[in-house]
Amino acid sequence: MAQFESLIRANKAKSAALVVLFILFFAAVVFGVLFGIGAFIYGWPIVHHRIAILTTALAALGLALGMAGLCYYGAPSMVLSSAGAEPVTKGDDPMLLDVVEEMAVASNLPPPAVYRIDAPSLNALAAGLGPGKAAIVVTRGLRQRLDRAQLQAVVAHELARVASGDIQLMTLAAGFVGLAVLVQEFVKSLVGAKEPALAALGLVLVPVMLPILLSAPVLGRLIQLGVSRQRQFLADAEAARMTRYPEALAQALEIIDADPDPLDEVSLATAHLYVVSPLVVGSGDDEPRESAWSSHPLVAERVRRLRAIGNVEG
């Protein structure tokens, strides 16, 4: 329990650091855009004009703060929209809602919103900005294949990540990466514009922003991986404590890991949010693929630890 509380504190600190990094990164991006526009309109001698540089820097910081606010409050909606998730009502699936409410009580959290992805693949995720502002998402395949105990265990795992602050941090990371991609696409659209003025502006912005554009995907990925994969083990252990049945989560992870169907509505920006990485499907336990770039630990190791907790024979 002390380790879990330590994780909560660490995730809160990392969330604050991520917001600061986000602001600095996009301030640099916006500065590059504004300065490129200024150079395009007034000519490159503007680089020697201190007042112009200071004004541009202040404007860039203000816009970056606005972007940070937009990303902070909009990231959960972005994640749900990109996943193709639809809200679940009591009439749609009362058993699923009952399971989520039961696990919310067990975790001492407000019941999260519940969503479903209409896909045959097996997976689940949580997104949001903390307790009371979270959503649990399951795929249609997961709902159909898992029994009640296994479903409870998966939901408990996701709620444990909500309680630890992991989901807040990971949702912010998803928003950060998603907005970085949008900035890249914006510059690309300018370069490919049919209007000569827009195309010329795009060509001006590319050299100004090239280092930032190249670093955005890598930086976003490093942020995602900066949160230790240990968080998954701790969420597994907390889920086992909540359900008092670690074997149920072990079985669920094995079923999800053996699923041969890819989840189409997923990207590198959101893959880290899922209970099992949706970018590696049907691997089973015989093809370990963990590396320094993996967002999740090996399912086989997670299952081994869970069965060690419950002293359950596989």
VEXKE-733448 format. One line per field, with one value per residue: residue number from 1; x, y, z of N, C-alpha, C in turn. Coordinates in steps of 0.1 Angstrom, whole numbers, plus 5000, padded with zeros to 4 digits. Layout:
// residues N
num <- [NUM  ...]
n.c1 <- [X  ...]
n.c2 <- [Y  ...]
n.c3 <- [Z  ...]
ca.c1 <- [X  ...]
ca.c2 <- [Y  ...]
ca.c3 <- [Z  ...]
c.c1 <- [X  ...]
c.c2 <- [Y  ...]
c.c3 <- [Z  ...]
//
This chain:
// residues 314
num <- [1  2  3  4  5  6  7  8  9  10  11  12  13  14  15  16  17  18  19  20  21  22  23  24  25  26  27  28  29  30  31  32  33  34  35  36  37  38  39  40  41  42  43  44  45  46  47  48  49  50  51  52  53  54  55  56  57  58  59  60  61  62  63  64  65  66  67  68  69  70  71  72  73  74  75  76  77  78  79  80  81  82  83  84  85  86  87  88  89  90  91  92  93  94  95  96  97  98  99  100  101  102  103  104  105  106  107  108  109  110  111  112  113  114  115  116  117  118  119  120  121  122  123  124  125  126  127  128  129  130  131  132  133  134  135  136  137  138  139  140  141  142  143  144  145  146  147  148  149  150  151  152  153  154  155  156  157  158  159  160  161  162  163  164  165  166  167  168  169  170  171  172  173  174  175  176  177  178  179  180  181  182  183  184  185  186  187  188  189  190  191  192  193  194  195  196  197  198  199  200  201  202  203  204  205  206  207  208  209  210  211  212  213  214  215  216  217  218  219  220  221  222  223  224  225  226  227  228  229  230  231  232  233  234  235  236  237  238  239  240  241  242  243  244  245  246  247  248  249  250  251  252  253  254  255  256  257  258  259  260  261  262  263  264  265  266  267  268  269  270  271  272  273  274  275  276  277  278  279  280  281  282  283  284  285  286  287  288  289  290  291  292  293  294  295  296  297  298  299  300  301  302  303  304  305  306  307  308  309  310  311  312  313  314]
n.c1 <- [5008  5020  5038  5020  5008  5031  5034  5012  5019  5042  5031  5015  5034  5047  5027  5023  5049  5047  5028  5041  5063  5049  5039  5062  5073  5053  5052  5077  5071  5050  5063  5081  5064  5051  5073  5083  5062  5064  5090  5085  5067  5080  5106  5139  5156  5143  5151  5170  5157  5150  5127  5107  5113  5109  5082  5070  5078  5064  5038  5038  5041  5017  4998  5006  5000  4972  4968  4977  4957  4935  4943  4945  4919  4906  4918  4908  4883  4894  4908  4887  4872  4890  4893  4869  4848  4817  4791  4778  4746  4722  4702  4715  4736  4732  4746  4773  4775  4768  4790  4810  4802  4802  4830  4839  4830  4844  4869  4868  4861  4845  4818  4829  4823  4810  4820  4819  4837  4829  4841  4855  4879  4898  4901  4907  4904  4912  4905  4910  4909  4913  4899  4863  4864  4868  4868  4858  4865  4855  4860  4837  4843  4857  4838  4821  4836  4848  4841  4820  4837  4862  4858  4853  4878  4894  4882  4887  4915  4918  4905  4922  4944  4932  4929  4956  4965  4978  4963  4955  4980  4988  4967  4971  4995  4988  4972  4991  5008  4990  4983  5008  5011  4990  5000  5022  5008  4995  5016  5025  5002  5002  5025  5018  4997  4975  4973  4996  5007  5002  5016  5042  5045  5044  5068  5086  5082  5090  5119  5123  5109  5118  5135  5118  5096  5107  5114  5091  5074  5092  5098  5073  5069  5089  5080  5057  5069  5083  5070  5072  5070  5064  5041  5020  5022  5018  4991  4979  4983  4969  4943  4940  4939  4915  4895  4900  4907  4930  4935  4914  4921  4945  4937  4921  4940  4956  4937  4931  4957  4961  4944  4936  4927  4933  4931  4917  4912  4934  4965  4999  4997  4978  4981  4993  4974  4958  4948  4963  4988  4976  4990  5004  4993  4978  5001  5006  5023  5046  5061  5079  5080  5090  5107  5130  5114  5089  5055  5042  5047  5057  5030  5031  5048  5033  5011  5024  5032  5008  4997  5015  5008  4983  4990  4983  4979  4989]
n.c2 <- [4988  5012  5015  5020  5044  5060  5059  5074  5100  5104  5104  5126  5146  5142  5147  5175  5184  5175  5193  5217  5212  5208  5234  5249  5236  5240  5267  5272  5262  5278  5303  5298  5297  5322  5339  5331  5339  5366  5371  5364  5384  5409  5405  5390  5406  5412  5395  5408  5426  5435  5442  5431  5405  5400  5407  5388  5365  5367  5367  5341  5326  5332  5321  5295  5289  5290  5269  5248  5248  5241  5216  5203  5202  5192  5168  5142  5140  5140  5115  5096  5102  5096  5069  5060  5056  5051  5062  5042  5032  5025  5009  4998  4981  4968  4950  4955  4982  4978  4962  4981  5000  4985  4980  5006  5013  4995  5005  5029  5052  5078  5067  5061  5075  5053  5037  5022  5005  4997  4971  4939  4931  4925  4945  4972  5004  5033  5068  5103  5129  5123  5111  5112  5125  5107  5080  5048  5024  4998  4972  4958  4931  4924  4926  4905  4882  4879  4865  4874  4877  4880  4903  4922  4922  4934  4959  4968  4970  4992  5012  5012  5025  5049  5058  5060  5082  5077  5076  5102  5114  5099  5104  5132  5130  5117  5137  5157  5145  5141  5168  5177  5163  5174  5200  5194  5185  5208  5225  5209  5210  5237  5238  5222  5237  5251  5278  5303  5321  5309  5285  5295  5306  5283  5271  5289  5285  5259  5255  5271  5258  5232  5217  5214  5201  5177  5167  5164  5139  5120  5132  5132  5104  5097  5109  5094  5070  5077  5072  5047  5012  4998  5008  4993  4968  4975  4984  4961  4946  4961  4958  4931  4931  4945  4929  4905  4882  4873  4855  4859  4883  4875  4854  4870  4887  4869  4860  4883  4889  4868  4874  4876  4897  4929  4962  4987  5015  5030  5045  5055  5076  5070  5043  5036  5038  5016  4984  4962  4963  4975  4974  4952  4923  4890  4877  4859  4839  4829  4845  4868  4903  4925  4956  4984  5003  4996  5001  4987  4961  4926  4904  4878  4880  4897  4880  4860  4872  4879  4854  4845  4862  4852  4826  4807  4779  4777]
n.c3 <- [5000  5007  4987  4966  4973  4972  4944  4936  4946  4930  4904  4905  4907  4883  4865  4868  4860  4833  4823  4825  4807  4784  4780  4776  4753  4733  4734  4722  4697  4688  4689  4668  4646  4647  4644  4620  4603  4607  4597  4571  4563  4570  4564  4569  4584  4608  4628  4642  4657  4688  4703  4687  4689  4717  4720  4703  4717  4741  4731  4721  4744  4757  4739  4740  4767  4765  4747  4763  4783  4767  4758  4783  4793  4771  4764  4774  4760  4734  4734  4738  4715  4694  4698  4690  4708  4724  4745  4772  4783  4809  4799  4777  4786  4814  4831  4827  4836  4863  4872  4869  4888  4911  4914  4916  4941  4956  4952  4963  4948  4929  4907  4874  4840  4815  4786  4753  4727  4695  4685  4675  4687  4717  4745  4768  4783  4803  4807  4814  4839  4865  4897  4896  4872  4852  4827  4818  4793  4773  4749  4724  4719  4742  4762  4753  4755  4780  4813  4842  4865  4854  4839  4859  4871  4851  4850  4876  4875  4857  4872  4894  4882  4877  4904  4912  4898  4875  4851  4847  4841  4819  4801  4797  4784  4761  4749  4746  4727  4706  4699  4691  4668  4653  4649  4633  4610  4603  4594  4572  4556  4549  4533  4512  4501  4476  4471  4463  4482  4507  4504  4501  4526  4542  4533  4544  4571  4575  4577  4600  4619  4618  4636  4658  4648  4640  4664  4679  4677  4689  4713  4725  4726  4744  4767  4773  4778  4799  4822  4844  4836  4857  4868  4857  4869  4896  4894  4886  4910  4928  4918  4922  4949  4953  4941  4953  4940  4923  4902  4883  4869  4859  4841  4824  4812  4798  4779  4765  4755  4738  4717  4683  4668  4655  4670  4654  4658  4670  4681  4683  4701  4719  4727  4751  4770  4772  4787  4779  4755  4724  4701  4697  4690  4695  4705  4725  4750  4741  4725  4734  4735  4747  4751  4755  4744  4749  4759  4778  4802  4797  4792  4801  4823  4839  4845  4858  4882  4892  4898  4916  4937  4945  4949  4930  4909  4875]
ca.c1 <- [5000  5029  5043  5009  5007  5043  5031  5002  5026  5051  5023  5010  5045  5050  5016  5027  5060  5043  5021  5052  5070  5039  5038  5075  5074  5044  5057  5087  5064  5042  5073  5087  5054  5049  5085  5084  5053  5070  5101  5079  5061  5088  5120  5147  5163  5135  5157  5178  5148  5147  5113  5099  5116  5102  5067  5067  5080  5052  5026  5039  5038  5002  4991  5009  4992  4959  4969  4978  4944  4927  4947  4943  4905  4901  4925  4899  4874  4902  4911  4875  4868  4900  4891  4856  4841  4803  4786  4769  4735  4717  4694  4724  4743  4731  4756  4786  4774  4768  4803  4818  4798  4807  4844  4841  4827  4856  4881  4865  4861  4832  4817  4833  4815  4813  4820  4822  4842  4822  4851  4856  4891  4896  4909  4900  4913  4906  4910  4904  4918  4913  4886  4852  4865  4873  4859  4862  4861  4857  4856  4826  4849  4861  4825  4815  4845  4851  4830  4818  4848  4873  4855  4855  4892  4899  4877  4894  4928  4917  4902  4934  4952  4926  4932  4970  4969  4984  4955  4956  4993  4988  4957  4978  5006  4981  4968  5004  5013  4980  4984  5021  5008  4982  5009  5030  4999  4992  5027  5025  4991  5007  5035  5011  4986  4975  4975  5010  5011  5002  5027  5054  5046  5048  5082  5093  5080  5096  5133  5122  5103  5122  5140  5107  5087  5113  5115  5078  5070  5102  5096  5060  5070  5097  5071  5049  5077  5089  5063  5077  5061  5061  5027  5011  5023  5011  4977  4975  4983  4957  4931  4939  4934  4901  4886  4903  4907  4940  4934  4905  4928  4955  4930  4917  4952  4959  4927  4934  4970  4959  4934  4943  4921  4939  4922  4920  4911  4944  4977  5010  4994  4968  4983  4998  4963  4951  4952  4973  4992  4968  4998  5010  4981  4980  5015  5007  5034  5057  5068  5081  5084  5093  5120  5130  5104  5075  5047  5036  5055  5052  5018  5035  5053  5022  5003  5032  5032  4994  4995  5023  5001  4972  4995  4974  4985  4984]
ca.c2 <- [5000  5024  5017  5025  5058  5066  5061  5085  5112  5105  5107  5140  5155  5141  5154  5189  5186  5174  5205  5227  5208  5210  5248  5253  5230  5247  5281  5272  5259  5290  5313  5296  5300  5337  5346  5328  5348  5380  5372  5363  5397  5420  5402  5384  5416  5412  5387  5416  5436  5430  5444  5422  5391  5400  5406  5374  5355  5369  5362  5326  5320  5333  5311  5281  5287  5287  5255  5239  5247  5234  5202  5197  5199  5185  5155  5131  5139  5136  5101  5089  5103  5089  5055  5056  5052  5056  5061  5031  5035  5013  5001  4991  4970  4969  4942  4962  4993  4972  4958  4993  5007  4977  4982  5020  5013  4988  5014  5042  5063  5081  5059  5068  5073  5040  5038  5010  5006  4986  4963  4926  4929  4925  4955  4982  5016  5044  5081  5113  5138  5120  5106  5121  5130  5095  5072  5034  5020  4984  4969  4948  4918  4921  4924  4893  4871  4877  4863  4886  4879  4886  4917  4929  4924  4944  4972  4971  4974  5005  5021  5014  5035  5062  5062  5063  5094  5073  5079  5117  5116  5093  5112  5144  5126  5115  5150  5163  5139  5144  5182  5179  5158  5184  5211  5189  5184  5222  5230  5202  5215  5250  5235  5216  5245  5255  5292  5306  5328  5299  5276  5302  5308  5270  5269  5297  5279  5246  5256  5277  5248  5218  5209  5211  5192  5164  5162  5162  5125  5114  5138  5126  5090  5096  5113  5082  5059  5082  5066  5034  5001  4993  5012  4983  4958  4980  4984  4946  4942  4968  4952  4918  4934  4950  4918  4894  4871  4876  4846  4864  4892  4867  4848  4880  4892  4858  4860  4895  4888  4858  4879  4878  4908  4942  4973  4997  5028  5032  5051  5056  5086  5064  5029  5033  5039  5003  4974  4954  4971  4970  4974  4939  4914  4876  4873  4848  4839  4823  4854  4880  4914  4937  4963  4997  5012  4990  5009  4977  4949  4914  4899  4866  4884  4902  4869  4852  4879  4878  4840  4845  4868  4843  4813  4799  4771  4781]
ca.c3 <- [5000  5008  4973  4958  4977  4966  4930  4935  4947  4919  4892  4906  4903  4868  4857  4868  4851  4819  4819  4823  4795  4773  4777  4770  4740  4724  4733  4712  4684  4684  4686  4655  4637  4646  4639  4606  4597  4608  4587  4557  4560  4571  4560  4579  4594  4620  4638  4650  4664  4702  4707  4680  4695  4730  4717  4698  4728  4750  4724  4720  4757  4760  4731  4746  4779  4760  4742  4775  4789  4758  4759  4796  4794  4759  4762  4776  4748  4723  4735  4736  4701  4686  4700  4685  4720  4725  4759  4775  4792  4817  4790  4768  4792  4828  4838  4827  4845  4876  4875  4871  4900  4922  4915  4920  4955  4962  4951  4970  4938  4922  4895  4861  4829  4809  4771  4746  4714  4688  4678  4680  4695  4732  4752  4777  4787  4811  4804  4823  4847  4879  4902  4893  4858  4845  4819  4815  4780  4769  4735  4723  4720  4756  4769  4749  4758  4794  4823  4851  4874  4846  4836  4872  4873  4842  4854  4888  4871  4852  4883  4902  4875  4880  4918  4913  4891  4863  4840  4844  4835  4805  4792  4793  4774  4748  4744  4742  4714  4696  4695  4684  4654  4646  4645  4621  4599  4599  4586  4560  4548  4543  4523  4501  4497  4462  4471  4464  4495  4518  4502  4504  4541  4547  4531  4554  4585  4577  4583  4613  4629  4615  4648  4667  4641  4640  4678  4685  4680  4698  4727  4730  4730  4756  4778  4776  4784  4812  4833  4845  4833  4870  4871  4853  4879  4908  4891  4887  4924  4935  4913  4929  4963  4953  4938  4961  4931  4913  4890  4873  4861  4851  4830  4815  4805  4789  4769  4757  4748  4727  4708  4670  4661  4659  4672  4643  4662  4680  4676  4693  4710  4729  4730  4764  4779  4772  4797  4772  4743  4713  4689  4696  4692  4692  4707  4734  4760  4735  4716  4742  4726  4755  4748  4762  4739  4751  4769  4787  4805  4791  4798  4808  4836  4848  4849  4868  4894  4898  4903  4928  4948  4949  4950  4921  4899  4862]
c.c1 <- [5009  5035  5032  5007  5019  5041  5022  5010  5035  5043  5018  5022  5048  5039  5019  5039  5057  5036  5031  5059  5062  5039  5051  5077  5065  5047  5068  5081  5058  5052  5078  5077  5052  5062  5087  5074  5058  5081  5096  5073  5071  5103  5128  5154  5155  5142  5166  5170  5144  5133  5104  5101  5108  5087  5063  5068  5068  5040  5026  5036  5023  4995  4994  5002  4977  4958  4969  4965  4935  4930  4944  4928  4899  4907  4916  4889  4881  4905  4899  4871  4877  4898  4878  4847  4827  4799  4777  4759  4730  4709  4703  4730  4743  4742  4770  4786  4774  4782  4812  4815  4803  4822  4848  4840  4839  4868  4880  4866  4847  4830  4821  4822  4819  4811  4823  4827  4836  4833  4852  4869  4889  4906  4900  4910  4905  4912  4903  4914  4917  4900  4875  4852  4871  4863  4865  4857  4865  4853  4844  4831  4852  4848  4819  4823  4848  4839  4830  4831  4860  4871  4857  4870  4898  4895  4884  4908  4928  4913  4914  4943  4946  4930  4947  4974  4976  4976  4955  4969  4993  4978  4964  4988  4999  4977  4980  5008  5003  4981  4997  5019  5000  4991  5017  5021  4996  5003  5027  5014  4995  5016  5028  4999  4987  4977  4990  5015  5012  5013  5040  5056  5050  5063  5091  5093  5088  5110  5132  5118  5108  5127  5128  5098  5094  5113  5102  5074  5079  5100  5083  5061  5079  5089  5062  5057  5084  5082  5066  5066  5057  5046  5017  5011  5016  4996  4971  4973  4971  4944  4929  4934  4919  4891  4888  4904  4917  4940  4925  4912  4939  4949  4926  4929  4956  4950  4929  4946  4969  4950  4941  4938  4928  4928  4926  4921  4921  4957  4987  5006  4985  4971  4986  4986  4956  4956  4963  4976  4984  4977  5005  4999  4985  4994  5016  5019  5047  5066  5070  5086  5087  5106  5119  5120  5090  5068  5042  5047  5049  5040  5021  5040  5042  5014  5011  5031  5018  4992  5004  5016  4990  4977  4986  4982  4980  4979]
c.c2 <- [5013  5026  5023  5040  5066  5069  5072  5098  5115  5109  5121  5149  5154  5148  5169  5192  5185  5186  5216  5224  5211  5225  5253  5248  5238  5262  5282  5270  5272  5302  5311  5300  5315  5344  5343  5337  5362  5381  5372  5377  5408  5418  5397  5394  5417  5405  5396  5427  5430  5431  5434  5408  5390  5399  5393  5364  5355  5364  5347  5320  5321  5323  5297  5278  5283  5273  5245  5237  5239  5219  5196  5193  5191  5171  5143  5129  5135  5121  5093  5090  5095  5074  5050  5051  5058  5053  5049  5035  5023  5004  4993  4979  4971  4962  4949  4974  4989  4969  4971  5000  4999  4979  4996  5020  5006  4996  5027  5054  5066  5072  5067  5066  5060  5042  5024  5013  4994  4979  4949  4923  4931  4935  4964  4993  5025  5057  5091  5120  5136  5115  5117  5126  5119  5088  5058  5030  5006  4982  4959  4934  4914  4918  4910  4881  4868  4874  4875  4888  4885  4900  4926  4932  4934  4958  4977  4976  4989  5015  5023  5024  5049  5067  5066  5076  5090  5077  5094  5120  5111  5099  5125  5141  5124  5128  5158  5158  5142  5158  5184  5174  5168  5196  5207  5190  5198  5227  5222  5207  5228  5247  5230  5225  5249  5270  5295  5312  5318  5290  5282  5304  5294  5267  5277  5291  5266  5247  5262  5267  5234  5211  5205  5200  5178  5158  5159  5148  5118  5119  5132  5112  5088  5100  5101  5072  5064  5077  5052  5023  4995  4997  5001  4971  4962  4981  4970  4942  4948  4962  4938  4920  4937  4938  4906  4881  4874  4867  4851  4874  4885  4860  4858  4885  4881  4858  4872  4894  4878  4862  4882  4891  4921  4952  4984  5011  5031  5038  5051  5066  5081  5050  5026  5033  5025  4993  4965  4962  4966  4970  4961  4929  4899  4871  4861  4850  4834  4833  4867  4891  4927  4943  4976  5006  5007  4999  5000  4966  4937  4909  4886  4869  4890  4890  4861  4859  4878  4864  4838  4851  4859  4829  4803  4792  4775  4768]
c.c3 <- [5000  4994  4964  4961  4972  4951  4928  4936  4935  4906  4893  4902  4888  4860  4857  4859  4837  4814  4816  4810  4783  4770  4771  4756  4730  4723  4722  4698  4679  4681  4672  4644  4635  4640  4624  4598  4596  4598  4573  4553  4559  4567  4572  4588  4607  4631  4647  4658  4678  4706  4700  4686  4708  4728  4712  4708  4737  4744  4723  4733  4761  4752  4736  4758  4775  4754  4753  4781  4780  4758  4772  4797  4783  4757  4764  4764  4736  4722  4732  4721  4692  4687  4694  4696  4720  4740  4761  4785  4799  4808  4780  4774  4807  4836  4838  4836  4860  4881  4878  4884  4912  4925  4919  4935  4962  4962  4958  4961  4933  4910  4882  4851  4822  4793  4765  4732  4706  4679  4683  4688  4709  4738  4760  4780  4797  4806  4813  4831  4862  4884  4900  4879  4849  4837  4817  4801  4778  4755  4735  4725  4734  4764  4766  4754  4772  4803  4833  4860  4866  4842  4848  4874  4864  4846  4867  4885  4866  4863  4893  4895  4876  4894  4919  4907  4877  4850  4836  4837  4820  4796  4788  4782  4761  4741  4739  4728  4703  4690  4687  4669  4646  4641  4633  4609  4594  4590  4572  4550  4542  4531  4510  4496  4483  4461  4472  4477  4506  4517  4505  4519  4547  4545  4540  4568  4586  4583  4597  4623  4628  4627  4657  4661  4641  4654  4684  4688  4690  4712  4733  4734  4743  4769  4782  4783  4797  4824  4834  4842  4846  4874  4868  4864  4892  4906  4892  4902  4931  4930  4919  4943  4963  4950  4946  4953  4920  4900  4879  4864  4853  4839  4819  4806  4795  4777  4759  4749  4737  4716  4694  4663  4665  4662  4663  4649  4673  4673  4687  4704  4722  4733  4744  4774  4781  4783  4792  4759  4731  4700  4687  4700  4689  4695  4716  4743  4753  4726  4724  4733  4734  4751  4756  4757  4741  4762  4780  4790  4798  4799  4806  4822  4845  4853  4860  4881  4901  4904  4915  4940  4954  4951  4942  4911  4885  4855]
//
